[in-house]
């Protein structure tokens, strides 16, 4: 089950994500186990990550976001152009979200 965020939490995370650089790139291979593992590792390290769809990626950006979100149990914060912002809380709670 993917976590749900309130509008306030979503806006807060979008603000934080604005200055992030993409840490995972999705290319023509689309969604492979290696890509999912990379996203998992990045989420464990950072909680909030930016994913960039390269020109070679033929899948729909919303479909990529949905699949990655489901596979990694994360929340889609934003889809803007060819960039996806994902969030998943970790045990370390690096990001202090506003209360619901």
Secondary structure by P-SEA (a helix, b strand, c coil): cbbbbcaaaaaaaaaaacccccccccccccccaaaaaaaaaaaaccccbbbbbcccccccaaaaaaaaaaaaccccccccccbbbbbbbccccccccccc
